[in-house]
Amino acid sequence: MGTRVKLSEIVGEMELQHDQGSLYLNQKTGEVVLLIDVEMLTAEEEESSEELPEWQREAKKVAKDILENRGNYVELPSKVEINEYRIMEDFCHSVEDRGISENLFDAIKGRGAFGRFKDNIVRMGIEARWYKYKNENLKRMAIEWCKDNHIDYIDE
């Protein structure tokens, strides 16, 4: 096994998932890196990196390392796997006040659901409860992910 990772850092990274990229944990260093899809494609090309800006050269170097040393890296759960919409639905079910629960369910229907949901939890004064609920769910997912991937973690 590699280094031990802080569970809070994994959860924090999971909260910031990217639509056009993936997060990878370097099991040797404990560092989490974000690579957007285009960086991974660039790394697969044999062209020189000389013309690229410094930040892109560095990203290409990390992407090449991931491609060449797959055993050192584990991809964190994707945005699809995390499914924040499902977490919002589950939260709506968990709210005991039927009026608030129904209001939240109405808010998450259709286009703009995330924005309406967030506006409503602020207006209803349950924002802290939502973030606690979401964090607990992400933490549970992170623990399962660590166990599934044989990653030692610290739950501070």
C-alpha positions as CSV (number, residue, x, y, z in Angstrom):
1,M,0.0,0.0,0.0
2,G,1.0,3.6,-0.6
3,T,0.7,6.6,1.6
4,R,-2.3,7.2,3.9
5,V,-4.7,9.8,2.6
6,K,-6.9,12.2,4.6
7,L,-10.5,11.2,4.1
8,S,-11.5,14.9,4.3
9,E,-9.2,15.7,1.3
10,I,-10.8,12.9,-0.8
11,V,-14.3,14.2,0.1
12,G,-13.2,17.8,-0.7
13,E,-11.9,16.6,-4.1
14,M,-15.1,14.7,-4.8
15,E,-17.1,17.9,-4.2
16,L,-15.2,19.6,-6.9
17,Q,-15.6,17.0,-9.6
18,H,-15.2,18.3,-13.2
19,D,-17.4,17.5,-16.2
20,Q,-14.6,17.3,-18.7
21,G,-12.0,15.6,-16.7
22,S,-11.1,13.1,-14.0
23,L,-9.4,13.1,-10.6
24,Y,-6.6,10.6,-9.9
25,L,-5.0,9.7,-6.6
26,N,-1.3,9.1,-6.8
27,Q,-1.0,6.2,-4.3
28,K,2.7,6.8,-3.8
29,T,2.4,10.5,-2.8
30,G,-1.2,10.8,-1.7
31,E,-1.6,13.7,-4.1
32,V,-4.9,14.1,-6.1
33,V,-4.5,15.5,-9.6
34,L,-7.2,16.8,-12.0
35,L,-6.7,16.0,-15.6
36,I,-9.1,17.4,-18.2
37,D,-9.9,15.0,-21.1
38,V,-7.9,17.1,-23.6
39,E,-4.8,16.8,-21.4
40,M,-5.0,13.0,-21.5
41,L,-5.4,13.1,-25.3
42,T,-2.4,15.4,-25.6
43,A,-0.3,13.0,-23.5
44,E,-1.1,10.2,-25.8
45,E,0.3,12.1,-28.8
46,E,4.0,11.9,-29.6
47,E,4.3,15.6,-30.5
48,S,6.8,17.8,-28.7
49,S,5.6,19.9,-25.7
50,E,8.0,22.7,-26.4
51,E,5.3,25.0,-27.9
52,L,2.9,24.5,-25.0
53,P,2.6,26.9,-22.1
54,E,4.3,25.7,-18.9
55,W,1.1,24.7,-17.1
56,Q,0.1,22.5,-20.1
57,R,3.6,20.9,-20.3
58,E,3.2,20.1,-16.6
59,A,-0.3,18.6,-17.1
60,K,1.0,16.6,-20.1
61,K,3.8,15.3,-17.9
62,V,1.4,14.2,-15.2
63,A,-1.0,12.6,-17.8
64,K,1.9,10.7,-19.3
65,D,2.9,9.4,-15.8
66,I,-0.7,8.2,-15.3
67,L,-0.7,6.5,-18.7
68,E,2.7,4.9,-18.1
69,N,2.2,4.0,-14.4
70,R,-1.5,3.1,-14.1
71,G,-0.8,1.0,-11.1
72,N,0.3,4.1,-9.1
73,Y,-3.0,5.9,-9.7
74,V,-6.6,5.3,-8.9
75,E,-9.4,7.4,-10.4
76,L,-11.7,9.0,-7.9
77,P,-15.5,8.5,-8.3
78,S,-16.8,10.5,-11.2
79,K,-19.5,13.2,-11.1
80,V,-21.8,10.6,-12.6
81,E,-21.0,8.0,-9.9
82,I,-21.4,10.6,-7.1
83,N,-24.8,11.7,-8.6
84,E,-25.5,14.9,-6.6
85,Y,-29.1,14.9,-7.9
86,R,-29.8,11.6,-6.2
87,I,-28.3,13.0,-3.0
88,M,-30.7,16.0,-3.2
89,E,-33.6,13.6,-3.7
90,D,-32.6,11.5,-0.7
91,F,-32.3,14.7,1.3
92,C,-35.8,15.7,0.3
93,H,-37.0,12.4,1.6
94,S,-35.1,12.9,4.9
95,V,-36.8,16.2,5.7
96,E,-39.5,15.4,8.2
97,D,-41.5,18.6,7.7
98,R,-43.9,17.5,4.9
99,G,-44.3,21.1,3.5
100,I,-40.6,21.7,3.3
101,S,-40.0,18.3,1.8
102,E,-42.7,18.9,-0.9
103,N,-41.3,22.3,-1.7
104,L,-37.9,20.9,-2.2
105,F,-39.2,18.1,-4.4
106,D,-40.9,20.7,-6.5
107,A,-37.7,22.7,-6.7
108,I,-35.7,19.8,-8.1
109,K,-38.0,19.1,-11.0
110,G,-36.8,20.1,-14.5
111,R,-34.2,22.4,-15.8
112,G,-32.4,24.6,-13.2
113,A,-33.0,22.1,-10.4
114,F,-29.7,22.7,-8.6
115,G,-30.1,26.4,-8.5
116,R,-33.7,26.3,-7.3
117,F,-32.8,23.7,-4.7
118,K,-30.0,25.9,-3.3
119,D,-32.2,29.0,-3.3
120,N,-34.9,27.1,-1.4
121,I,-32.6,25.6,1.3
122,V,-31.2,29.1,2.0
123,R,-34.7,30.6,2.1
124,M,-36.0,27.8,4.4
125,G,-33.0,28.1,6.7
126,I,-31.8,24.5,6.2
127,E,-28.7,25.2,4.3
128,A,-26.4,23.9,7.0
129,R,-28.4,20.7,7.3
130,W,-28.1,20.1,3.6
131,Y,-24.4,20.6,3.5
132,K,-24.0,18.3,6.5
133,Y,-26.2,15.6,4.8
134,K,-24.3,16.0,1.5
135,N,-20.9,15.8,3.3
136,E,-21.9,12.6,5.2
137,N,-23.0,11.0,1.9
138,L,-19.7,12.0,0.2
139,K,-17.8,10.7,3.2
140,R,-19.6,7.4,3.1
141,M,-18.8,7.1,-0.6
142,A,-15.2,8.0,0.0
143,I,-14.8,5.4,2.7
144,E,-16.3,2.7,0.3
145,W,-14.0,3.9,-2.5
146,C,-10.9,3.7,-0.2
147,K,-11.9,0.2,0.9
148,D,-12.7,-1.0,-2.6
149,N,-9.3,0.3,-3.8
150,H,-7.3,-0.9,-0.7
151,I,-6.4,2.7,0.2
152,D,-5.3,3.5,3.7
153,Y,-7.1,6.6,5.0
154,I,-7.1,8.8,8.1
155,D,-10.5,9.9,9.3
156,E,-9.5,13.0,11.3
